[in-house]
Amino acid sequence: MPIKKSAKKYMRVTSRKTEKNKRIKGLFRGAIKKTKEAVAKNDLAVAKEELKKAIKALDKAAEKKVIHKNTAARKKSRLNKLVKAAVKK
């Protein structure tokens, strides 16, 4: 347990930021999961809608520096590729 006042404050700040980051990560992870599930079920209309939500959530996470912008770009690219391949079939 920290002793100094500034260290105590830093602990509070860190816990708040951690909760915020968990919420943001949960949003894009959930959207990615729903997109993959829709593709697996061959429900293309739902997959396209979930893809849009996932892209939006990934962009917000990258904007807020929860994940790196290149990570967001890579995840969006792979999801888009997955949905396009399902549409082609």
C-alpha positions as CSV (number, residue, x, y, z in Angstrom):
1,M,0.0,0.0,0.0
2,P,1.4,3.4,-0.9
3,I,2.3,5.9,1.8
4,K,2.8,9.1,-0.1
5,K,-0.3,11.2,-1.0
6,S,0.7,11.3,-4.7
7,A,1.1,7.6,-4.9
8,K,-2.4,7.1,-3.4
9,K,-3.8,9.4,-5.9
10,Y,-2.0,7.6,-8.7
11,M,-3.6,4.3,-7.5
12,R,-7.1,5.9,-7.7
13,V,-6.4,7.3,-11.2
14,T,-5.0,4.0,-12.4
15,S,-8.1,2.1,-11.2
16,R,-10.4,4.6,-12.9
17,K,-8.5,4.3,-16.2
18,T,-8.4,0.5,-16.0
19,E,-12.2,0.3,-15.6
20,K,-12.7,2.7,-18.5
21,N,-10.3,0.7,-20.7
22,K,-12.0,-2.5,-19.8
23,R,-15.4,-1.1,-20.9
24,I,-14.0,0.1,-24.2
25,K,-12.1,-3.2,-24.8
26,G,-15.3,-5.2,-24.0
27,L,-17.2,-3.2,-26.6
28,F,-15.0,-4.0,-29.5
29,R,-14.3,-7.5,-28.4
30,G,-18.0,-8.2,-28.2
31,A,-18.6,-6.7,-31.6
32,I,-15.8,-8.8,-33.2
33,K,-17.2,-11.9,-31.5
34,K,-20.8,-11.2,-32.8
35,T,-19.4,-10.6,-36.3
36,K,-17.6,-13.9,-36.3
37,E,-20.6,-15.7,-35.0
38,A,-22.9,-14.2,-37.7
39,V,-20.4,-15.3,-40.4
40,A,-20.3,-18.8,-38.9
41,K,-24.1,-19.0,-39.1
42,N,-24.1,-17.6,-42.6
43,D,-26.2,-14.7,-41.5
44,L,-24.7,-12.1,-43.8
45,A,-27.0,-9.2,-43.1
46,V,-26.3,-9.4,-39.4
47,A,-22.6,-9.9,-40.1
48,K,-22.4,-6.7,-42.1
49,E,-24.2,-4.7,-39.4
50,E,-22.0,-6.1,-36.7
51,L,-18.9,-5.4,-38.8
52,K,-19.9,-1.7,-38.9
53,K,-20.3,-1.7,-35.1
54,A,-17.0,-3.5,-34.7
55,I,-15.2,-1.0,-36.9
56,K,-16.7,1.9,-35.0
57,A,-15.7,0.5,-31.7
58,L,-12.2,-0.3,-32.9
59,D,-11.8,3.3,-34.2
60,K,-12.9,4.7,-30.9
61,A,-10.6,2.4,-28.9
62,A,-7.7,3.5,-31.1
63,E,-8.7,7.2,-30.8
64,K,-8.7,6.9,-27.0
65,K,-5.4,5.0,-27.1
66,V,-6.8,1.9,-25.5
67,I,-5.2,0.0,-28.4
68,H,-2.6,1.0,-31.0
69,K,-4.0,2.4,-34.3
70,N,-2.2,-0.3,-36.2
71,T,-3.7,-3.0,-34.1
72,A,-7.2,-1.5,-34.8
73,A,-6.4,-1.4,-38.5
74,R,-5.2,-5.0,-38.5
75,K,-8.3,-6.2,-36.7
76,K,-10.6,-4.2,-39.0
77,S,-8.8,-5.6,-42.1
78,R,-9.1,-9.2,-40.9
79,L,-12.8,-8.9,-40.0
80,N,-13.5,-7.2,-43.3
81,K,-11.7,-10.0,-45.2
82,L,-13.7,-12.6,-43.3
83,V,-17.1,-11.0,-44.1
84,K,-16.2,-10.4,-47.7
85,A,-15.1,-14.1,-48.1
86,A,-18.5,-15.2,-46.6
87,V,-20.4,-12.9,-49.0
88,K,-18.5,-14.3,-52.0
89,K,-19.5,-17.9,-51.1
